[in-house]
Every structure is written in C-alpha cells, then in structure tokens.
Amino acid sequence: MPLVAKEGPLVNQRNGVLVLSEGVGACEQLGQCALVVAPTDLEGTAQAIYTALTMSDEERGQRANQLKQIIAEEDITHWLYCQLEDLSSLCRQMPVATA
C-alpha cells in the first residue's frame, strides 16, 4: 500500500488538498476527502489541481482535518484487525473436513 497518500496529510501544516489517483489503494479509504482523478485524464487532473488551488480556506481545513482523523482511526492495527476478521469469516464458511 503506498503510504505517501497518508503521510502527506499527516505532516501537512498548511491545509493542502490531496489530489489522489482513483487507482491507488488508499483511494478507498481517503477518497471522500480528496480530489480523485483518473491518472490518464489530463483535463480532469488539471481541473482537480485548479479546484485545489482555488478552494476556500474553510473547505481545505475541513478536508485536511477529516483526512487526519481517518488516517489516525484506520491505522495499521485497524487494517490488521480487518484482515484477521476476513480470514476468520472465510474459515467459518469452509466445510469441515472429515477423515
């Protein structure tokens, strides 16, 4: 999982806006607070950058705070817990082998 998308918002002290590719793994987690773009859409990417640069200070601050909160709440421990829950669920669904 690329962590730069998560590191940036955590060290950001000026309420920068996250522009995130829709293909990045972190998009599922952070996409609601970022400006999501298709990596091959040059016009859409340019528009997202323009939107980020002209966004109000209030909206930038709200997005930055939300990103920090999501990253803090859904940390590596949360990720590991979800993985173990998924594995446990799969194990419960498997038929029991008899010898």
C-alpha positions as CSV (number, residue, x, y, z in Angstrom):
1,M,0.0,0.0,0.0
2,P,1.5,3.4,-1.0
3,L,1.9,5.3,2.2
4,V,2.7,8.7,0.7
5,A,-1.0,9.5,0.3
6,K,-1.3,9.0,4.1
7,E,2.0,10.6,5.1
8,G,1.3,13.8,3.2
9,P,-1.9,14.8,5.1
10,L,-0.3,13.9,8.5
11,V,2.6,16.3,8.0
12,N,0.6,18.9,6.2
13,Q,0.6,22.1,8.2
14,R,-1.0,24.4,5.6
15,N,-4.2,22.5,4.8
16,G,-3.0,21.3,1.4
17,V,-5.6,19.4,-0.7
18,L,-4.9,15.8,-1.5
19,V,-5.3,15.0,-5.3
20,L,-5.5,11.2,-5.5
21,S,-5.5,8.8,-8.3
22,E,-8.5,6.5,-8.4
23,G,-6.2,3.5,-8.9
24,V,-4.3,4.0,-5.6
25,G,-5.1,1.6,-2.8
26,A,-5.6,4.4,-0.4
27,C,-8.4,5.9,-2.6
28,E,-11.0,3.7,-0.9
29,Q,-10.0,5.0,2.5
30,L,-9.2,8.6,1.7
31,G,-11.2,9.3,-1.5
32,Q,-14.1,11.0,0.2
33,C,-11.8,13.8,1.5
34,A,-9.5,14.0,-1.6
35,L,-10.0,15.2,-5.1
36,V,-10.0,11.9,-7.0
37,V,-8.7,11.8,-10.6
38,A,-8.2,9.2,-13.3
39,P,-4.4,9.1,-14.0
40,T,-4.9,9.2,-17.7
41,D,-7.4,12.1,-17.7
42,L,-5.2,15.1,-18.2
43,E,-8.1,17.6,-18.3
44,G,-9.7,16.2,-15.2
45,T,-6.4,16.2,-13.4
46,A,-5.8,19.8,-14.4
47,Q,-9.3,20.7,-13.2
48,A,-8.7,19.0,-9.9
49,I,-5.5,20.9,-9.4
50,Y,-7.2,24.1,-10.2
51,T,-10.0,23.3,-7.8
52,A,-7.5,22.5,-5.1
53,L,-5.7,25.8,-5.7
54,T,-8.9,27.9,-5.6
55,M,-10.7,26.1,-2.8
56,S,-11.8,28.2,0.2
57,D,-9.6,28.1,3.3
58,E,-12.6,26.7,5.2
59,E,-13.1,23.7,2.9
60,R,-9.4,23.0,2.7
61,G,-9.2,23.0,6.5
62,Q,-12.2,20.6,6.8
63,R,-10.8,18.2,4.3
64,A,-7.4,18.3,5.9
65,N,-8.8,17.6,9.4
66,Q,-11.0,14.8,8.1
67,L,-8.0,13.1,6.4
68,K,-6.0,13.3,9.6
69,Q,-8.9,11.8,11.5
70,I,-9.4,8.9,9.1
71,I,-5.7,8.1,9.0
72,A,-5.5,8.1,12.8
73,E,-8.6,5.9,13.2
74,E,-7.9,3.5,10.4
75,D,-4.2,2.8,11.2
76,I,-2.2,-0.4,10.7
77,T,-3.8,-2.0,13.7
78,H,-7.3,-1.4,12.2
79,W,-6.1,-2.8,8.9
80,L,-4.7,-6.0,10.6
81,Y,-7.8,-6.5,12.6
82,C,-9.9,-6.3,9.4
83,Q,-7.6,-8.8,7.7
84,L,-8.0,-11.2,10.6
85,E,-11.7,-10.8,10.6
86,D,-11.9,-11.6,6.9
87,L,-9.8,-14.7,7.4
88,S,-11.9,-15.8,10.3
89,S,-15.1,-15.3,8.3
90,L,-13.7,-17.4,5.5
91,C,-12.7,-20.2,7.9
92,R,-16.2,-20.3,9.3
93,Q,-17.6,-20.7,5.8
94,M,-15.3,-23.6,4.8
95,P,-16.8,-27.1,5.2
96,V,-15.2,-29.2,8.0
97,A,-13.0,-32.0,6.5
98,T,-13.7,-35.4,8.0
99,A,-11.1,-38.2,7.8
